[in-house]
Amino acid sequence: MVNYKVLIKNSAEKELRFLPGMDLKRVVKRLARLSINPRPVGSEKLSGQNHYRIRQGNWRIIYSVNEQRKEVAIFRIGHRREVYRND
């Protein structure tokens, strides 16, 4: 099985800094697992977009998968109440 490279965009990296300690550890572990399986059980394709969503507690991780390059690009990491807003 080929591992994927996980790329964290600047916006997602900024959002990571504001996560509480234990949540940060869980989210980072979840991001690492995306390199092995970019579409784990529980992931959902967002309607009208080429992005996926996975849940980690109250946090959501929004990302896309490039099969040709074997890359997972993380776009957003945020609380479930706020992550889908376009402000």
C-alpha positions in Angstrom: 0.0 0.0 0.0 1.3 3.4 -1.0 1.4 6.1 1.7 0.0 9.6 0.9 1.8 12.8 1.7 -0.2 15.0 4.0 0.1 18.7 3.2 -1.3 21.2 5.8 -2.3 24.5 4.2 -1.4 27.7 6.1 -5.0 28.4 7.1 -5.4 24.9 8.6 -2.0 25.3 10.4 -3.2 28.5 11.9 -6.3 26.8 13.1 -4.3 24.0 14.7 -2.6 26.5 17.0 -5.9 27.3 18.7 -6.9 23.7 19.5 -6.9 22.7 23.2 -4.0 20.3 24.2 -5.8 16.9 24.2 -7.8 17.8 21.2 -4.7 18.9 19.3 -3.0 15.5 20.0 -6.1 13.6 18.7 -6.4 15.8 15.6 -2.7 15.4 14.8 -3.0 11.6 15.2 -6.0 11.7 12.8 -4.1 13.7 10.3 -1.2 11.2 10.4 -3.6 8.3 9.7 -4.8 10.1 6.6 -1.4 9.3 5.0 -2.3 5.6 5.2 -6.0 5.8 4.4 -7.2 9.1 2.9 -10.9 8.0 3.0 -11.3 6.3 6.4 -14.6 4.9 7.7 -16.8 7.9 8.6 -15.3 10.3 6.1 -17.9 12.1 3.9 -17.6 13.8 0.6 -18.9 17.3 0.9 -21.7 18.1 -1.6 -20.9 20.3 -4.5 -17.1 20.1 -3.8 -14.2 17.8 -4.2 -13.5 17.9 -0.5 -14.0 15.4 2.3 -14.7 15.8 5.9 -13.7 13.6 8.9 -14.7 14.1 12.5 -12.6 14.1 15.6 -14.8 14.8 18.6 -16.2 18.3 18.2 -13.6 19.1 15.5 -13.9 18.8 11.8 -11.1 18.3 9.3 -11.8 19.4 5.7 -9.4 18.1 3.0 -9.0 16.9 -0.5 -7.3 13.9 -2.0 -5.1 14.0 -5.2 -4.8 10.4 -6.3 -2.2 11.1 -9.1 0.2 12.8 -6.7 -0.7 10.6 -3.7 -1.4 13.8 -1.6 -3.9 14.8 1.0 -4.3 18.6 1.4 -5.8 19.8 4.7 -7.7 23.0 4.1 -9.6 23.6 7.4 -9.7 22.4 10.9 -12.4 23.9 13.1 -15.1 23.4 15.6 -18.2 21.7 14.2 -20.3 24.9 14.6 -17.9 27.1 12.7 -16.0 25.0 10.1 -18.5 25.1 7.3 -19.1 28.8 7.4 -17.7 30.9 4.6 -16.8 34.1 6.5 
